Amino acid sequence: AQTVTQSQPEMSVQEAETVTLSCTYDTSESNYYLFWYKQPPSRQMILVIRQEAYKQQNATENRFSVNFQKAAKSFSLKISDSQLGDTAMYFCAFIRTGGSQGNLIFGKGTKLSVKP
Amino acid sequence: DTGVSQNPRHKITKRGQNVTFRCDPISEHNRLYWYRQTLGQGPEFLTYFQNEAQLEKSRLLSDRFSAERPKGSFSTLEIQRTEQGDSAMYLCASSTGGGNQPQHFGDGTRLSIL
């Protein structure tokens, strides 16, 4: 069975600074995708960034980038130039490819507070 | 693209009552997912559909839970004989194609059991 672990329940960062959120996962699959989702307070969950396991190059989306270490089963999210609007719960998620299984497996989340 | 729509946003009911939630996915999305999220936890997968076919339902929490997507468009999630432990946020998501495609989430339905 696959598991996703986020070891930082809460983090805070000053506006304009950089913060890194940690995520590790456990799987015996070789083909899978990893995601970071953001859930602002009382608002819907939105996709931040996606990484394909067979790609060695780390994904980037504007101020968001990941450090994907496949051998270590680590998938951290770096937020540069933090903005107040980045305040949210961040969830790391895993999905295997192939077969009929299509569900995301989520970690427990990290609550990020960006302070002015 | 009007996004994933869920109704109602909030549902308060007494223990033992039946409740039904509706999810309207993004129109061109053939996959629809249901998750449950309790306080302080990440979403937990319940079931999903590809078009009208329910491809995975073993994760439904008990036989009190059931879901349908009769015409491959909107879906309903029903909980019969609700219990206190059913209080949670119920999230719906939809996607195109295979499981690696990003899932787009709705605002959720918050269920409170009195």
Chai-1 contact restraints between the chains, C-beta under 6 A:
chainA,res_idxA,chainB,res_idxB,connection_type,confidence,min_distance_angstrom,max_distance_angstrom,comment,restraint_id
A,Y33,B,N100,contact,1.0,0.0,6.0,A-B,restraint_1
A,Q44,B,F105,contact,1.0,0.0,6.0,A-B,restraint_2
A,Q44,B,D107,contact,1.0,0.0,6.0,A-B,restraint_3
A,M45,B,F105,contact,1.0,0.0,6.0,A-B,restraint_4
A,L47,B,P102,contact,1.0,0.0,6.0,A-B,restraint_5
A,F91,B,G42,contact,1.0,0.0,6.0,A-B,restraint_6
A,I95,B,G99,contact,1.0,0.0,6.0,A-B,restraint_7
A,T97,B,N100,contact,1.0,0.0,6.0,A-B,restraint_8
A,S100,B,L55,contact,1.0,0.0,6.0,A-B,restraint_9
A,G102,B,Y48,contact,1.0,0.0,6.0,A-B,restraint_10
A,G102,B,G99,contact,1.0,0.0,6.0,A-B,restraint_11
A,N103,B,F45,contact,1.0,0.0,6.0,A-B,restraint_12
A,F106,B,G42,contact,1.0,0.0,6.0,A-B,restraint_13
A,F106,B,P43,contact,1.0,0.0,6.0,A-B,restraint_14
A,G107,B,G42,contact,1.0,0.0,6.0,A-B,restraint_15
A,K108,B,Q41,contact,1.0,0.0,6.0,A-B,restraint_16
A,K108,B,G42,contact,1.0,0.0,6.0,A-B,restraint_17
A,G109,B,G42,contact,1.0,0.0,6.0,A-B,restraint_18
